[in-house]
Amino acid sequence: MVLAFKAISGKESGFFASGDVKGMGAISKDENKYIIVVRNNEEVSYLKINK
């Protein structure tokens, strides 16, 4: 499944991914949700969503 993201400001969302971001996605695992951030020439970052 592909999820679409709408670009909004970090101030509005409370989220900012620095660097040369090439892609983002969202996954769920064991009832937890994560944002995946892919940057050019760097390791993939996994950020847990806390609500």
Secondary structure, DSSP 8 states (H G I E B T S, - for coil): ---------HHHHS----S-EEEEEEEEETTEEEEEEEETTS--EEEE---
